[in-house]
């Protein structure tokens, strides 16, 4: 094992509400490895949460910081000849 790559391992208690849901999803997907399915679902949820976090950050940037990070003006006049 490469010692430079951090390993992330979590034990998660899904509780009486989400545990049965995971079991139903696993049966539906014919998946015997519940831990692998839970990890895949959690990875997707983390990706979606991170995208929402980045969108929230983008929405709250001060105009000057937005220009520093992304260049150009916010809004502004776009001359793309679209009539609206």
C-alpha positions as CSV (number, residue, x, y, z in Angstrom):
1,X,0.0,0.0,0.0
2,X,1.3,3.5,-0.9
3,X,1.8,5.4,2.3
4,X,1.3,8.7,0.6
5,X,-2.4,8.0,-0.1
6,X,-4.6,8.7,2.9
7,X,-7.2,6.0,3.7
8,X,-10.7,7.0,4.7
9,X,-12.8,4.4,6.4
10,X,-16.0,5.2,8.3
11,X,-18.4,3.1,10.2
12,X,-21.8,4.5,9.8
13,X,-25.0,3.7,11.8
14,X,-27.9,4.2,9.4
15,X,-30.4,3.7,12.1
16,X,-33.9,2.3,11.9
17,X,-35.1,4.7,9.2
18,X,-32.3,4.4,6.6
19,X,-31.1,0.9,7.4
20,X,-34.2,-0.7,6.0
21,X,-34.2,1.6,3.0
22,X,-30.6,0.5,2.2
23,X,-31.8,-3.1,2.5
24,X,-34.7,-2.5,0.0
25,X,-32.3,-0.8,-2.4
26,X,-29.8,-3.6,-2.2
27,X,-32.5,-6.2,-2.8
28,X,-33.8,-4.1,-5.8
29,X,-30.3,-3.9,-7.2
30,X,-29.5,-7.6,-6.4
31,X,-26.5,-6.4,-4.4
32,X,-25.1,-8.7,-1.8
33,X,-22.5,-6.2,-0.6
34,X,-24.5,-3.7,1.5
35,X,-21.3,-1.8,2.6
36,X,-20.2,-1.3,-1.0
37,X,-23.7,0.0,-2.0
38,X,-23.8,2.3,1.0
39,X,-20.4,3.7,0.1
40,X,-21.5,4.3,-3.5
41,X,-24.7,6.1,-2.4
42,X,-22.7,8.1,0.1
43,X,-20.2,9.1,-2.5
44,X,-23.0,10.4,-4.8
45,X,-24.6,12.3,-2.0
46,X,-21.3,13.9,-1.1
47,X,-20.7,15.0,-4.7
48,X,-24.2,16.6,-4.8
49,X,-23.7,18.3,-1.5
50,X,-20.4,19.7,-2.6
51,X,-21.9,21.0,-5.8
52,X,-24.6,22.8,-3.8
53,X,-21.9,24.2,-1.4
54,X,-20.0,25.5,-4.4
55,X,-23.1,27.0,-5.9
56,X,-23.9,28.7,-2.6
57,X,-20.3,30.1,-2.4
58,X,-20.6,31.4,-6.0
59,X,-23.9,33.1,-5.1
60,X,-22.5,34.8,-2.1
61,X,-19.2,36.1,-3.6
62,X,-18.7,39.9,-3.3
63,X,-18.5,41.4,-6.8
64,X,-14.8,42.4,-6.3
65,X,-13.9,38.9,-5.2
66,X,-15.8,37.4,-8.1
67,X,-13.8,39.5,-10.6
68,X,-10.6,38.5,-8.9
69,X,-11.4,34.8,-9.0
70,X,-13.2,34.5,-12.3
71,X,-12.4,37.7,-14.2
72,X,-14.8,39.9,-16.1
73,X,-17.8,41.7,-14.6
74,X,-20.8,40.2,-13.0
75,X,-23.9,40.5,-15.2
76,X,-22.7,43.2,-17.6
77,X,-23.8,43.6,-21.1
78,X,-23.3,40.6,-23.3
79,X,-23.3,41.5,-27.0
80,X,-24.3,38.1,-28.4
81,X,-27.1,39.4,-30.5
82,X,-29.7,37.3,-28.8
83,X,-32.9,39.5,-28.8
84,X,-33.8,39.3,-25.0
